[in-house]
């Protein structure tokens, strides 16, 4: 994958590099596998490819993925497509089998590799069980509930090689967390030094009104600013809430080195079913300049 950062500042590069995981199979896009793999093949050849991280594929569709992508997958190992595989919840009877299918997929060396998996766990027992099943070459992002104080679950991750995952929206209002719950999660991750990613309901860099669901969505750059404030400036939960609720993000108080550290150690990426929406918004905001 080339790294063409046309028309960006250093600070923008640090904020945006590898921040988007493409999840075109999921709502509201709900694209077919063939369209998703063709989109990914085009996106990673675009001038904005440096903002992409992983292609999200569920474990039970890995065979379908291979069939759909067979003529598009790179032949060179160092150009292999980077996948993140969604597993069933840790509490599921299918968890171990799905994990093994991911390991088997990697052994096939088909032009794509999945060194990252994602799954839900709602207790320390479930987290410990799942971590004990994982292979050394697979990094997990574990989606935890945040409607109650998540510090105990985050603590169980902080001593392991694992990331947290937070759901920030979906196809119904109930899937959107309150600003206070999301702020508490971000603040807890900052306090614990815990890496995390976000998923769903954040296709836009700034606050956005989702008319189809009837909610005000969080912006992924607002989450980044909130994380930076909590980790670099020791901001309290109230200040983190205010940042998440602001109309547009503001990074003027953060240095380039701080932003580099925040992206590396805390807010890793966000899953989105659209690559075009965030690109369009970033250009309209002047954060990403028009292509030449």
Kinemage of the C-alpha trace (Angstrom):
@kinemage 1
@onewidth
@group {chain A} dominant
@subgroup {mainchain}
@vectorlist {calphas} color= white
{ca unk a 1} P 0.000 0.000 0.000
{ca unk a 2} L 1.470 3.335 -1.016
{ca unk a 3} L 1.454 6.265 1.356
{ca unk a 4} L 0.323 9.327 -0.607
{ca unk a 5} L -0.654 12.066 1.815
{ca unk a 6} L -1.418 14.749 -0.759
{ca unk a 7} L -2.514 18.051 0.715
{ca unk a 8} L -2.295 17.261 4.444
{ca unk a 9} L -0.419 18.805 7.336
{ca unk a 10} L 1.775 16.757 9.663
{ca unk a 11} L -0.807 17.130 12.420
{ca unk a 12} L -3.578 15.884 10.120
{ca unk a 13} L -1.479 12.892 9.130
{ca unk a 14} L -0.926 11.984 12.770
{ca unk a 15} L -4.644 12.287 13.509
{ca unk a 16} L -5.832 10.315 10.512
{ca unk a 17} L -3.238 7.725 9.507
{ca unk a 18} L -4.760 4.236 9.683
{ca unk a 19} L -7.817 5.463 11.564
{ca unk a 20} L -10.528 3.815 9.426
{ca unk a 21} L -11.468 0.133 9.447
{ca unk a 22} L -13.741 -0.570 6.487
{ca unk a 23} L -16.874 -2.539 7.386
{ca unk a 24} L -18.970 -2.314 4.242
{ca unk a 25} L -20.738 -5.610 4.975
{ca unk a 26} L -22.483 -4.047 7.962
{ca unk a 27} L -25.422 -1.633 8.385
{ca unk a 28} L -26.361 0.801 7.155
{ca unk a 29} L -24.380 -0.042 3.982
{ca unk a 30} L -25.127 -3.797 4.039
{ca unk a 31} L -23.149 -4.364 0.846
{ca unk a 32} L -22.635 -7.750 -0.752
{ca unk a 33} L -19.252 -9.396 -0.326
{ca unk a 34} L -18.327 -8.900 -3.995
{ca unk a 35} L -18.917 -5.158 -3.744
{ca unk a 36} L -16.998 -4.873 -0.476
{ca unk a 37} L -13.866 -6.578 -1.799
{ca unk a 38} L -13.960 -4.521 -5.005
{ca unk a 39} L -14.347 -1.357 -2.948
{ca unk a 40} L -11.399 -2.325 -0.752
{ca unk a 41} L -9.244 -3.107 -3.788
{ca unk a 42} L -10.010 0.380 -5.131
{ca unk a 43} L -9.626 2.167 -1.801
{ca unk a 44} L -6.156 0.794 -1.116
{ca unk a 45} L -5.032 2.100 -4.499
{ca unk a 46} L -6.464 5.568 -3.897
{ca unk a 47} L -4.491 8.617 -2.733
{ca unk a 48} L -6.373 8.461 0.581
{ca unk a 49} L -5.345 4.859 1.317
{ca unk a 50} L -3.089 5.940 4.186
{ca unk a 51} L -6.185 6.474 6.326
{ca unk a 52} L -7.220 2.817 6.018
{ca unk a 53} L -6.340 0.164 8.591
{ca unk a 54} L -8.229 -3.136 8.328
{ca unk a 55} L -10.986 -4.732 6.270
{ca unk a 56} L -13.638 -6.167 8.603
{ca unk a 57} L -14.829 -9.709 7.771
{ca unk a 58} L -16.853 -12.039 10.040
{ca unk a 59} L -15.307 -15.433 10.729
{ca unk a 60} L -18.253 -17.333 9.260
{ca unk a 61} L -17.758 -15.586 5.901
{ca unk a 62} L -14.022 -16.075 5.417
{ca unk a 63} L -14.562 -18.719 2.729
{ca unk a 64} L -16.987 -16.408 0.937
{ca unk a 65} L -14.408 -13.633 1.179
{ca unk a 66} L -11.684 -15.800 -0.393
{ca unk a 67} L -13.973 -16.773 -3.269
{ca unk a 68} L -15.057 -13.182 -3.942
{ca unk a 69} L -11.540 -11.749 -3.686
{ca unk a 70} L -9.536 -14.491 -5.389
{ca unk a 71} L -8.758 -12.423 -8.515
{ca unk a 72} L -8.032 -9.252 -6.529
{ca unk a 73} L -5.766 -10.459 -3.743
{ca unk a 74} L -2.090 -9.461 -4.039
{ca unk a 75} L 0.500 -12.081 -4.865
{ca unk a 76} L 3.267 -10.532 -2.781
{ca unk a 77} L 3.203 -11.469 0.901
{ca unk a 78} L 4.253 -7.997 2.027
{ca unk a 79} L 1.231 -6.543 0.201
{ca unk a 80} L -1.313 -8.890 1.793
{ca unk a 81} L -4.678 -7.348 2.669
{ca unk a 82} L -4.952 -6.727 6.391
{ca unk a 83} L -8.166 -8.115 7.893
{ca unk a 84} L -9.816 -7.889 11.265
{ca unk a 85} L -12.067 -10.893 11.831
{ca unk a 86} L -15.257 -10.637 13.852
{ca unk a 87} L -15.755 -13.636 16.125
{ca unk a 88} L -18.884 -14.719 18.023
{ca unk a 89} L -19.086 -13.491 21.638
{ca unk a 90} L -16.672 -15.097 24.087
{ca unk a 91} L -19.701 -16.672 25.764
{ca unk a 92} L -20.722 -18.457 22.550
{ca unk a 93} L -20.238 -22.170 21.982
{ca unk a 94} L -18.917 -21.236 18.528
{ca unk a 95} L -16.126 -18.981 19.810
{ca unk a 96} L -13.282 -21.526 19.793
{ca unk a 97} L -14.243 -22.939 16.415
{ca unk a 98} L -14.417 -19.450 14.900
{ca unk a 99} L -11.021 -18.606 16.343
{ca unk a 100} L -9.556 -21.791 14.864
{ca unk a 101} L -11.032 -20.959 11.465
{ca unk a 102} L -9.191 -17.624 11.623
{ca unk a 103} L -5.924 -19.388 12.452
{ca unk a 104} L -6.493 -21.816 9.574
{ca unk a 105} L -7.234 -18.900 7.244
{ca unk a 106} L -3.885 -17.322 8.083
{ca unk a 107} L -2.047 -20.583 7.430
{ca unk a 108} L -3.398 -20.685 3.886
{ca unk a 109} L -1.475 -17.519 2.877
{ca unk a 110} L -4.115 -16.551 0.336
{ca unk a 111} L -3.101 -12.902 -0.068
{ca unk a 112} L -4.885 -11.691 3.046
{ca unk a 113} L -4.027 -12.074 6.714
{ca unk a 114} L -5.973 -11.571 9.940
{ca unk a 115} L -3.724 -10.686 12.852
{ca unk a 116} L -6.628 -8.924 14.579
{ca unk a 117} L -9.916 -10.311 15.887
{ca unk a 118} L -12.877 -8.609 17.534
{ca unk a 119} L -15.533 -10.056 19.833
{ca unk a 120} L -17.827 -9.229 22.735
{ca unk a 121} L -17.269 -10.120 26.368
{ca unk a 122} L -19.324 -8.886 29.292
{ca unk a 123} L -17.436 -10.241 32.314
{ca unk a 124} L -13.888 -10.715 33.573
{ca unk a 125} L -14.422 -14.493 33.400
{ca unk a 126} L -15.344 -14.288 29.707
{ca unk a 127} L -12.380 -12.026 28.966
{ca unk a 128} L -9.943 -14.348 30.740
{ca unk a 129} L -11.358 -17.393 28.942
{ca unk a 130} L -11.043 -15.759 25.530
{ca unk a 131} L -7.532 -14.479 26.132
{ca unk a 132} L -6.424 -17.973 27.122
{ca unk a 133} L -7.626 -19.313 23.758
{ca unk a 134} L -5.858 -16.750 21.597
{ca unk a 135} L -2.688 -17.445 19.645
{ca unk a 136} L 0.337 -15.212 20.121
{ca unk a 137} L 0.109 -13.756 16.614
{ca unk a 138} L -3.518 -12.601 16.989
{ca unk a 139} L -4.394 -9.333 18.721
{ca unk a 140} L -7.933 -8.992 20.138
{ca unk a 141} L -10.180 -5.974 20.474
{ca unk a 142} L -12.788 -6.939 23.038
{ca unk a 143} L -16.112 -5.122 22.960
{ca unk a 144} L -17.290 -4.464 26.489
{ca unk a 145} L -20.570 -2.972 27.746
{ca unk a 146} L -20.317 0.615 29.003
{ca unk a 147} L -23.811 1.252 30.405
{ca unk a 148} L -22.314 0.427 33.808
{ca unk a 149} L -18.903 1.406 35.170
{ca unk a 150} L -16.420 -0.376 32.834
{ca unk a 151} L -13.300 0.101 34.955
{ca unk a 152} L -13.235 -3.493 36.207
{ca unk a 153} L -13.411 -4.885 32.673
{ca unk a 154} L -10.823 -2.391 31.438
{ca unk a 155} L -8.526 -3.390 34.294
{ca unk a 156} L -8.762 -7.018 33.198
{ca unk a 157} L -7.485 -5.958 29.750
{ca unk a 158} L -4.755 -3.590 30.850
{ca unk a 159} L -2.503 -6.383 32.048
{ca unk a 160} L -2.944 -8.370 28.832
{ca unk a 161} L -1.969 -7.827 25.210
{ca unk a 162} L -5.439 -6.751 24.169
{ca unk a 163} L -7.476 -3.717 23.214
{ca unk a 164} L -10.907 -2.589 24.309
{ca unk a 165} L -13.695 -1.933 21.859
{ca unk a 166} L -16.649 0.385 22.360
{ca unk a 167} L -19.908 0.471 20.421
{ca unk a 168} L -20.881 4.033 19.606
{ca unk a 169} L -24.075 3.475 17.612
{ca unk a 170} L -26.023 1.267 15.266
{ca unk a 171} L -29.329 0.978 13.444
{ca unk a 172} L -31.515 1.882 16.450
{ca unk a 173} L -31.364 4.611 19.104
{ca unk a 174} L -30.806 2.043 21.836
{ca unk a 175} L -27.409 1.143 20.365
{ca unk a 176} L -26.070 4.676 20.898
{ca unk a 177} L -24.434 5.186 24.284
{ca unk a 178} L -25.143 8.285 26.320
{ca unk a 179} L -22.477 10.965 26.242
{ca unk a 180} L -21.809 10.338 29.935
{ca unk a 181} L -21.265 6.602 29.412
{ca unk a 182} L -18.910 7.165 26.476
{ca unk a 183} L -17.030 9.864 28.395
{ca unk a 184} L -16.631 7.537 31.364
{ca unk a 185} L -15.253 4.809 29.092
{ca unk a 186} L -12.750 7.154 27.426
{ca unk a 187} L -11.675 8.564 30.773
{ca unk a 188} L -11.213 5.060 32.206
{ca unk a 189} L -9.108 3.952 29.224
{ca unk a 190} L -6.926 7.041 29.549
{ca unk a 191} L -6.429 6.441 33.270
{ca unk a 192} L -5.544 2.783 32.700
{ca unk a 193} L -3.359 3.370 29.632
{ca unk a 194} L -5.739 1.138 27.690
{ca unk a 195} L -5.772 1.028 23.899
{ca unk a 196} L -9.228 0.964 22.275
{ca unk a 197} L -11.142 1.164 19.020
{ca unk a 198} L -14.709 2.283 18.321
{ca unk a 199} L -17.338 0.733 16.125
{ca unk a 200} L -20.638 1.724 14.517
{ca unk a 201} L -22.446 5.039 14.457
{ca unk a 202} L -19.382 7.178 13.725
{ca unk a 203} L -19.022 7.585 9.970
{ca unk a 204} L -18.248 11.277 10.342
{ca unk a 205} L -15.309 13.147 11.921
{ca unk a 206} L -17.532 15.664 13.738
{ca unk a 207} L -20.946 15.593 15.375
{ca unk a 208} L -23.566 14.511 12.826
{ca unk a 209} L -27.348 14.277 12.834
{ca unk a 210} L -28.477 10.822 11.696
{ca unk a 211} L -31.939 11.504 10.298
{ca unk a 212} L -32.811 7.860 9.638
{ca unk a 213} L -32.259 6.852 13.271
{ca unk a 214} L -33.081 10.211 14.803
{ca unk a 215} L -29.928 10.675 16.871
{ca unk a 216} L -26.958 13.001 17.077
{ca unk a 217} L -23.919 10.871 16.321
{ca unk a 218} L -20.500 11.299 17.885
{ca unk a 219} L -17.632 12.344 15.636
{ca unk a 220} L -14.516 10.173 15.540
{ca unk a 221} L -12.234 13.211 15.727
{ca unk a 222} L -14.209 14.390 18.745
{ca unk a 223} L -13.493 11.025 20.361
{ca unk a 224} L -9.825 11.537 19.493
{ca unk a 225} L -9.820 15.009 21.056
{ca unk a 226} L -11.598 13.711 24.161
{ca unk a 227} L -9.032 10.930 24.473
{ca unk a 228} L -6.172 13.368 24.057
{ca unk a 229} L -7.629 15.678 26.705
{ca unk a 230} L -8.112 12.828 29.179
{ca unk a 231} L -4.672 11.292 28.647
{ca unk a 232} L -2.416 14.274 27.915
{ca unk a 233} L -4.175 16.986 29.934
{ca unk a 234} L -5.730 14.900 32.726
{ca unk a 235} L -9.175 16.223 31.808
{ca unk a 236} L -12.014 15.140 34.082
{ca unk a 237} L -15.107 13.269 32.910
{ca unk a 238} L -17.139 16.497 32.696
{ca unk a 239} L -14.611 18.047 30.317
{ca unk a 240} L -14.521 14.871 28.245
{ca unk a 241} L -18.334 15.043 27.998
{ca unk a 242} L -18.151 18.646 26.832
{ca unk a 243} L -15.684 17.758 24.093
{ca unk a 244} L -17.844 14.866 22.880
{ca unk a 245} L -20.870 17.183 22.799
{ca unk a 246} L -19.140 20.025 20.931
{ca unk a 247} L -20.133 20.613 17.323
{ca unk a 248} L -16.590 20.445 15.938
{ca unk a 249} L -13.278 19.129 17.323
{ca unk a 250} L -10.334 21.392 18.130
{ca unk a 251} L -6.744 20.125 18.322
{ca unk a 252} L -5.003 23.469 18.703
{ca unk a 253} L -3.807 22.709 22.238
{ca unk a 254} L -2.126 19.423 21.353
{ca unk a 255} L 1.352 19.005 19.909
{ca unk a 256} L 2.267 16.649 17.107
{ca unk a 257} L 4.110 14.369 19.532
{ca unk a 258} L 1.059 14.179 21.789
{ca unk a 259} L -1.225 13.257 18.898
{ca unk a 260} L 1.224 10.594 17.729
{ca unk a 261} L 1.238 9.090 21.203
{ca unk a 262} L -2.571 9.215 21.551
{ca unk a 263} L -3.092 7.391 18.270
{ca unk a 264} L -0.439 4.773 19.052
{ca unk a 265} L -1.355 4.096 22.666
{ca unk a 266} L -5.036 4.932 23.033
{ca unk a 267} L -7.533 5.595 20.201
{ca unk a 268} L -6.471 3.207 17.433
{ca unk a 269} L -9.268 3.170 14.859
{ca unk a 270} L -12.957 3.379 14.133
{ca unk a 271} L -15.056 0.915 12.156
{ca unk a 272} L -17.134 2.467 9.381
{ca unk a 273} L -19.258 1.019 6.595
{ca unk a 274} L -18.374 4.019 4.407
{ca unk a 275} L -14.991 5.314 3.282
{ca unk a 276} L -16.452 8.111 1.163
{ca unk a 277} L -18.432 9.831 3.953
{ca unk a 278} L -15.467 10.573 6.232
{ca unk a 279} L -13.283 11.613 3.282
{ca unk a 280} L -15.932 14.054 2.058
{ca unk a 281} L -16.420 15.537 5.522
{ca unk a 282} L -12.693 15.878 6.168
{ca unk a 283} L -12.295 17.817 2.925
{ca unk a 284} L -15.257 20.059 3.731
{ca unk a 285} L -13.725 20.756 7.159
{ca unk a 286} L -10.394 21.677 5.557
{ca unk a 287} L -8.554 18.969 7.515
{ca unk a 288} L -7.936 16.988 4.345
{ca unk a 289} L -7.186 19.152 1.305
{ca unk a 290} L -8.747 18.588 -2.091
{ca unk a 291} L -6.895 16.065 -4.231
{ca unk a 292} L -4.629 17.464 -6.923
